Amino acid sequence: MDRLNTKLYLQNCYMLKENERLRKAAVLLNQENQALLSELKHRLACRSSPAAPGGGGNNNNNNSNKNAAAANRHDGPPVQAAAGKDKPAPKTK
């Protein structure tokens, strides 16, 4: 019985760690999506508004939005879909 409890405890610890990792990845993806959506809305707004003298609207805003979107992108290692390679160390009581 103790062996089964220990096994279930370790599985639970692993699931908690994996959930935390996935939650962090979801936050990063949400930030990137929000930045890209903002950039898209800005570009659509620039197209629908009358063209400024010199044509093409304000290019500085487009560059700053691209930089903001790039800053929110996750440049770390790719998130692996399959788990099971790294198991957390068991917690001590």
TORKOL-799766 format. One line per 10 residues: number of its first residue (from 1); their letters; for each residue x, z, y of C-alpha. Coordinates in nm, 2 decimals, decimal comma, m for minus. Layout:
N
NUM> A> X/Z/Y; ...
This chain:
93
1> MDRLNTKLYL> 0,00/0,00/0,00; 0,28/0,09/0,24; 0,45/m0,25/0,16; 0,13/m0,43/0,25; 0,09/m0,24/0,57; 0,45/m0,31/0,67; 0,40/m0,68/0,60; 0,08/m0,69/0,81; 0,25/m0,50/1,09; 0,54/m0,75/1,10
11> QNCYMLKENE> 0,29/m1,04/1,11; 0,11/m0,87/1,39; 0,43/m0,82/1,59; 0,52/m1,19/1,54; 0,17/m1,30/1,65; 0,19/m1,09/1,97; 0,53/m1,23/2,06; 0,42/m1,59/1,99; 0,10/m1,53/2,20; 0,32/m1,41/2,49
21> RLRKAAVLLN> 0,54/m1,72/2,46; 0,24/m1,95/2,46; 0,08/m1,77/2,75; 0,40/m1,82/2,96; 0,41/m2,19/2,87; 0,04/m2,23/2,96; 0,11/m2,07/3,30; 0,40/m2,31/3,37; 0,19/m2,61/3,26; m0,10/m2,50/3,48
31> QENQALLSEL> 0,14/m2,47/3,78; 0,27/m2,82/3,72; m0,09/m2,96/3,68; m0,20/m2,80/4,01; 0,10/m2,95/4,19; 0,04/m3,29/4,04; m0,33/m3,27/4,13; m0,25/m3,17/4,49; m0,01/m3,46/4,51; m0,27/m3,70/4,37
41> KHRLACRSSP> m0,54/m3,58/4,62; m0,29/m3,62/4,91; m0,21/m3,97/4,80; m0,58/m4,06/4,77; m0,65/m3,91/5,11; m0,37/m4,11/5,27; m0,51/m4,43/5,12; m0,86/m4,37/5,24; m0,76/m4,27/5,59; m0,68/m4,54/5,85
51> AAPGGGGNNN> m0,32/m4,65/5,84; m0,09/m4,50/6,10; 0,12/m4,72/6,32; 0,42/m4,84/6,12; 0,20/m4,87/5,80; 0,19/m4,66/5,49; 0,10/m4,32/5,63; 0,33/m4,03/5,66; 0,61/m4,07/5,41; 0,76/m3,72/5,47
61> NNNSNKNAAA> 0,45/m3,55/5,33; 0,48/m3,76/5,01; 0,84/m3,66/4,96; 0,76/m3,29/5,02; 0,48/m3,30/4,77; 0,70/m3,47/4,51; 0,96/m3,20/4,56; 0,70/m2,93/4,53; 0,57/m3,08/4,21; 0,92/m3,11/4,07
71> ANRHDGPPVQ> 1,00/m2,75/4,15; 0,70/m2,64/3,94; 0,79/m2,84/3,64; 0,93/m2,66/3,33; 1,28/m2,78/3,28; 1,36/m2,54/3,00; 1,38/m2,62/2,63; 1,08/m2,80/2,49; 0,80/m2,58/2,36; 0,78/m2,61/1,98
81> AAAGKDKPAP> 0,44/m2,66/1,83; 0,53/m2,52/1,49; 0,64/m2,16/1,47; 0,81/m1,96/1,20; 1,18/m2,00/1,27; 1,24/m1,69/1,47; 1,07/m1,37/1,36; 1,09/m1,07/1,58; 1,27/m0,76/1,46; 1,04/m0,49/1,34
91> KTK> 0,95/m0,22/1,59; 1,07/0,13/1,51; 0,83/0,42/1,55
